[in-house]
Amino acid sequence: MTPRLAARSAIVAVLAAVWAISAYLLWQSKVPSSLHLPHLDPHAYFTNAELHAVASFARIEDLLFWATTVAQVAALVIYARFGARWARESAAGPLGTGMLLGMLGFALVWAVELPFGVVDLWWQRRHHISNVGYVAYLFGDWFGLGGEFVFLCFALAIVMGLARRFRQHWWIGAAPAFVGLALLFAFIGPYLTPTHRLQDPSLRAIARQLEVKEHTGHVPIDVEDVRDVTSLPNAEAMGIGPSRRVVLWDTLVDGRFTQPELRVVIAHELGHLARNHIWKAVGWYALFAFPGAFLIALATRRRGGMGQPAAVPVSLLVLVLLGLLALPLENAISRHREAEADWLALRTTHDPAAATALFRRFVPTTLDEPDPSTADYLLLENHPTIMQRIAMAKAYATSAAQSP
């Protein structure tokens, strides 16, 4: 082995060790490693009619997911093969041409996905989940699409600028830049979300009690009005540092859920903040960003590297393929965090009955399958399944009953 190869091997070994140690630290959880979740039969918790309804809804959703994915990848494969032809015809300079090719690729993917999105909207409207009209779906979100276009151009400007300066080593500087952007969006996200303060005094009092128990400090509880868009109930923890808050959708506080159930929801979201899950999400993003950027740099070398516009169509294809390959791992990480938030909510509220009632109510209101197939679980589920969440509540109740 030559000294140069030995040095590179040593660097790779050190980086792999740093990656593994970081992943281990990010994976740490308050859920007891000895916790055993019992196997539960969905038929014991849901009627045959409910199970049939969610299975029927999920079959079409699965077909649409796979059809959209195949169409998206096929379109990008064709674009990666022939898209570079436009690079030779542009007089906008390397950066301008690269951004133009990026926008063309984005527009191509949007056009290919649009028919499947319309069918999905029809399916969700039929099941009273979406309240969006077809005209609004087709023409009402140009501002959002424009924002995505701008971000894509900005990202390409960063990558191509670094690639033209540092050649094949551009990824070393690009990955930290995108991690910084992820931190920025995590901080400003709450300020970009239109919300208003929770008005219910009893829920606000509950939130203050839970803040003390979970040692989060004061966290504002906001409400986002989404009933014109969807009937789905949801809540999320947002922000880092001074921008932290819990956001409840107005569909969650519209009377369908009891106060004890909402108490579990708020405790769950505060659990995310107590365990710094948003910071950890950025940490996981960083762990994927470095190898992901390196693989994109490797895949685009035959097109001259990311400093050349001709590499942009290939980079878009590789980016999508890497996202699909990483999806099972990303979902596993997300489910791990959500399970920890569930456990903290149980430990804080001491109310497994309310948690069980909440999770049971999710099935008819969201049409989520309580026990999905393995493929759906790996590729589509970023939360524990309904049956796993009910099983955790049952396991907590058992452990609480056995403790002195």
C-alpha positions in Angstrom: 0.0 0.0 0.0 1.4 3.4 -1.0 1.7 6.1 1.6 -1.0 8.2 -0.2 -3.4 5.3 -0.2 -2.7 4.5 3.4 -3.4 8.2 4.4 -6.7 8.2 2.5 -7.7 4.9 4.1 -6.9 6.3 7.5 -9.0 9.4 6.8 -11.9 7.3 5.6 -11.7 5.2 8.8 -11.7 8.2 11.0 -14.6 9.8 9.2 -16.6 6.5 9.4 -15.9 6.3 13.2 -17.0 9.9 13.7 -20.2 9.1 11.7 -20.9 6.0 13.7 -20.3 7.7 17.0 -22.5 10.6 16.0 -25.3 8.3 14.9 -25.1 6.4 18.2 -25.4 9.6 20.2 -28.3 10.9 18.1 -30.1 7.5 18.5 -30.2 7.7 22.3 -33.7 7.5 23.7 -35.6 7.7 27.0 -37.7 4.7 26.0 -36.4 1.8 28.2 -34.5 -0.7 26.2 -36.2 -3.5 28.2 -39.7 -2.3 27.2 -41.6 -5.1 25.6 -44.6 -4.1 23.3 -47.3 -6.8 23.4 -48.7 -8.0 20.1 -52.2 -6.7 19.7 -55.0 -7.7 17.3 -56.4 -4.7 15.4 -59.9 -6.4 15.4 -59.9 -6.0 19.2 -59.8 -2.2 18.9 -61.5 -1.4 15.6 -64.6 -2.6 13.8 -64.5 -4.5 10.6 -66.1 -1.5 8.8 -63.3 0.8 10.1 -60.6 -1.7 9.0 -62.1 -2.2 5.6 -62.4 1.6 5.1 -58.8 2.3 5.9 -57.6 -0.7 3.8 -59.6 0.5 0.8 -58.2 4.0 1.2 -54.6 2.8 1.6 -54.7 0.6 -1.5 -55.3 3.6 -3.8 -52.8 5.8 -1.9 -50.1 3.1 -2.3 -50.8 2.8 -6.0 -50.5 6.6 -6.4 -47.3 6.7 -4.4 -45.6 4.0 -6.6 -47.0 5.5 -9.8 -45.8 8.9 -8.9 -42.4 7.6 -7.9 -41.9 5.6 -11.1 -43.1 8.5 -13.3 -40.7 10.9 -11.5 -37.7 8.6 -11.8 -38.5 7.8 -15.4 -38.8 11.5 -16.3 -35.5 12.3 -14.6 -33.7 9.4 -16.3 -34.8 10.8 -19.7 -33.8 14.3 -18.6 -30.4 13.1 -17.4 -29.8 11.4 -20.7 -30.9 14.2 -23.0 -31.1 17.4 -20.8 -27.5 18.3 -21.4 -28.3 19.3 -24.9 -29.8 22.5 -23.7 -26.6 23.4 -22.0 -24.8 23.8 -25.3 -27.5 26.1 -26.6 -27.6 28.6 -23.8 -25.7 31.8 -23.6 -26.5 32.5 -19.9 -23.0 31.4 -18.8 -22.2 28.3 -16.7 -24.1 29.3 -13.6 -27.1 30.7 -15.4 -27.3 27.7 -17.7 -27.0 25.4 -14.7 -29.9 27.1 -12.9 -31.9 27.1 -16.1 -31.4 23.3 -16.4 -32.4 22.9 -12.7 -35.6 24.8 -13.3 -36.4 22.8 -16.4 -35.9 19.6 -14.4 -38.1 20.9 -11.6 -40.8 21.9 -14.1 -40.6 18.4 -15.7 -41.1 16.6 -12.4 -44.0 18.9 -11.5 -45.7 18.3 -14.8 -45.2 14.5 -14.5 -46.5 14.4 -11.0 -49.5 16.7 -11.6 -52.0 14.1 -13.0 -51.3 11.7 -10.1 -51.8 14.7 -7.7 -55.2 15.4 -9.2 -56.3 11.8 -8.8 -55.0 11.8 -5.2 -56.9 15.0 -4.5 -60.1 13.4 -5.9 -59.5 10.3 -3.7 -59.0 12.4 -0.6 -62.0 14.7 -1.3 -64.1 11.6 -1.8 -63.1 10.5 1.7 -63.6 14.0 3.2 -60.0 14.4 4.0 -59.1 17.3 1.7 -61.2 20.4 1.2 -59.0 21.9 -1.6 -60.8 22.6 -4.8 -59.4 21.5 -8.2 -58.9 25.0 -9.4 -57.1 26.0 -6.3 -54.9 22.9 -6.5 -54.0 23.6 -10.1 -53.6 27.4 -9.9 -53.6 28.5 -6.3 -50.1 27.6 -5.1 -47.9 29.4 -7.6 -46.3 31.4 -4.7 -45.2 28.1 -3.1 -43.9 26.8 -6.4 -42.0 30.0 -7.0 -40.4 29.7 -3.6 -39.2 26.2 -4.5 -37.8 27.4 -7.8 -35.9 30.2 -6.0 -34.5 27.7 -3.4 -33.4 25.3 -6.2 -31.6 28.1 -8.0 -29.9 29.2 -4.8 -28.8 25.7 -4.0 -27.4 25.2 -7.5 -25.6 28.5 -7.3 -23.9 27.4 -4.1 -23.0 24.0 -5.5 -21.8 25.1 -8.9 -19.9 28.1 -7.4 -18.0 25.8 -5.0 -17.5 23.2 -7.7 -16.0 25.8 -10.1 -13.6 26.9 -7.3 -12.7 23.5 -5.7 -13.5 21.1 -8.5 -14.3 17.5 -7.2 -13.9 18.6 -3.6 -16.8 21.0 -3.7 -18.9 18.7 -1.5 -16.7 19.3 1.5 -17.9 22.9 1.6 -21.4 22.4 0.2 -22.5 20.0 2.9 -21.9 22.4 5.8 -23.6 25.2 3.8 -26.8 23.1 3.5 -26.6 22.1 7.1 -26.5 25.8 8.0 -29.5 26.4 5.8 -31.3 23.5 7.6 -30.6 25.2 10.9 -31.8 28.6 9.5 -35.1 27.1 8.3 -35.6 25.3 11.6 -35.3 28.6 13.4 -37.4 30.8 11.1 -40.0 28.1 10.2 -42.4 29.1 13.0 -42.3 32.8 11.9 -43.3 31.8 8.4 -46.3 29.7 9.6 -49.5 31.8 10.0 -50.8 31.0 13.5 -52.6 32.5 16.4 -52.4 31.9 20.1 -54.5 29.1 21.6 -57.5 30.8 23.3 -58.8 27.9 25.3 -57.8 28.8 28.9 -58.1 25.2 30.2 -55.7 23.9 27.5 -53.3 26.8 28.2 -53.3 25.8 31.9 -52.7 22.2 31.0 -49.8 23.3 28.8 -48.2 25.3 31.6 -48.4 22.3 33.9 -46.8 20.0 31.3 -44.0 22.6 30.7 -43.0 22.3 34.3 -43.2 18.5 34.3 -41.1 18.2 31.1 -38.7 21.0 32.1 -39.0 22.7 28.7 -39.4 26.3 30.0 -42.2 28.4 28.6 -43.3 27.2 25.1 -46.1 29.2 23.3 -49.0 27.1 22.1 -50.3 28.3 18.8 -53.2 27.2 16.5 -52.9 27.0 12.7 -56.1 27.3 10.7 -56.2 24.5 8.1 -59.9 23.5 8.0 -60.3 25.1 4.6 -57.5 22.7 3.4 -58.0 19.5 5.3 -60.0 17.7 7.9 -56.9 15.8 9.2 -56.0 16.5 12.8 -52.3 17.2 13.5 -49.9 19.0 15.8 -46.1 19.7 15.6 -43.3 21.0 17.6 -41.4 23.8 15.8 -38.4 26.0 16.1 -35.2 26.1 18.0 -34.1 28.5 20.8 -36.4 31.5 21.0 -38.6 30.4 18.1 -39.8 27.2 19.8 -43.5 26.6 19.9 -46.1 23.9 19.7 -48.6 24.3 16.9 -52.0 22.6 17.0 -54.1 22.5 13.9 -57.6 23.9 14.4 -58.9 20.5 13.2 -57.5 19.0 16.4 -59.3 21.4 18.7 -62.6 21.4 16.9 -64.4 19.3 19.5 -63.7 15.8 18.1 -61.0 15.1 20.7 -61.5 15.2 24.5 -59.4 17.3 26.8 -57.4 14.3 28.2 -56.6 13.3 24.6 -55.4 16.8 23.8 -53.3 16.8 27.0 -51.5 13.7 25.6 -51.0 15.5 22.3 -49.5 18.6 23.9 -47.3 16.4 26.2 -46.1 14.5 23.1 -45.1 17.7 21.3 -43.4 19.2 24.4 -41.5 15.9 24.6 -40.0 16.6 21.2 -38.7 19.9 22.5 -37.6 18.5 25.8 -35.4 15.9 23.9 -34.2 18.4 21.4 -35.6 16.4 18.5 -35.4 19.3 16.1 -31.7 19.8 16.8 -31.3 16.1 16.4 -33.1 16.1 13.1 -30.6 18.7 11.8 -27.8 16.5 13.1 -29.2 13.5 11.2 -29.4 15.7 8.1 -25.8 16.6 8.5 -24.8 12.9 8.7 -26.6 12.2 5.4 -25.6 15.5 3.7 -21.8 14.7 3.6 -22.0 11.2 2.0 -24.9 12.4 -0.2 -23.0 15.3 -1.5 -19.9 13.1 -2.1 -22.0 10.6 -4.1 -23.5 13.3 -6.2 -20.0 14.6 -6.9 -18.9 11.1 -7.8 -21.9 10.5 -10.1 -21.4 13.8 -12.0 -17.7 13.5 -12.8 -18.4 12.0 -16.3 -20.3 15.2 -17.1 -17.4 17.4 -16.0 -18.4 17.7 -12.4 -21.0 20.0 -10.8 -19.1 23.1 -12.1 -20.5 22.3 -15.5 -24.2 22.8 -16.5 -24.3 19.4 -18.2 -24.0 17.7 -14.8 -27.2 19.3 -13.4 -29.7 16.9 -14.9 -27.7 13.9 -13.6 -27.4 15.5 -10.2 -31.2 15.8 -10.0 -31.7 12.2 -10.8 -29.0 11.1 -8.3 -30.6 13.3 -5.6 -34.0 11.7 -6.1 -32.6 8.2 -6.1 -30.6 8.8 -3.0 -33.7 10.2 -1.3 -35.6 7.0 -2.2 -32.8 4.7 -1.0 -32.6 6.7 2.3 -36.3 6.7 2.9 -36.5 3.5 5.0 -33.7 4.7 7.2 -35.1 8.2 7.5 -38.5 6.8 8.4 -36.9 4.5 11.0 -35.2 7.5 12.6 -38.4 9.5 12.6 -40.4 6.6 14.2 -37.7 6.3 16.8 -38.1 10.0 17.8 -41.9 9.8 17.7 -41.9 6.7 19.9 -39.7 8.6 22.5 -42.2 11.5 22.4 -45.0 9.0 23.0 -43.2 7.5 25.9 -42.5 11.0 27.5 -46.2 11.9 27.1 -47.2 8.7 28.9 -44.7 9.3 31.6 -45.8 12.9 32.0 -49.6 12.5 31.9 -49.8 9.0 33.5 -52.9 8.5 31.4 -52.5 5.5 29.1 -56.2 5.3 28.7 -56.4 8.7 27.1 -53.4 7.9 24.9 -55.2 4.7 23.8 -58.4 6.6 23.1 -56.5 9.2 21.1 -54.7 6.6 18.9 -58.0 4.7 18.3 -59.7 7.9 17.3 -56.9 8.6 14.7 -58.1 5.6 12.6 -61.5 6.9 11.5 -60.4 10.6 11.4 -57.2 10.1 9.4 -57.8 6.7 7.7 -54.4 5.5 8.7 -53.9 1.8 8.7 -53.5 0.6 12.3 -51.2 -2.3 11.1 -49.8 -1.6 7.6 -47.8 -4.0 5.4 -44.1 -4.2 5.8 -43.5 -2.3 2.6 -45.7 0.5 3.7 -44.2 0.5 7.1 -40.7 0.9 5.7 -41.4 3.4 3.0 -44.4 5.4 4.1 -44.7 5.4 7.9 -42.6 8.0 9.7 -44.6 7.4 13.0 -45.0 4.2 14.9 -48.1 2.3 13.7 -51.4 2.9 15.6 -51.1 -0.6 17.0 -47.5 0.0 18.2 -48.6 3.2 19.9 -51.5 1.5 21.6 -49.2 -1.3 22.6 -46.8 1.2 24.2 -49.7 2.7 26.2 -50.6 -0.8 27.3 -47.0 -1.6 28.2 -46.7 1.6 30.2 -49.9 0.8 32.1 -48.5 -2.7 32.9 -45.2 -1.3 34.1 -46.9 1.4 36.2 -49.2 -1.1 37.8 -46.1 -3.3 38.7 -44.0 -0.5 40.1 -44.1 0.1 43.9 
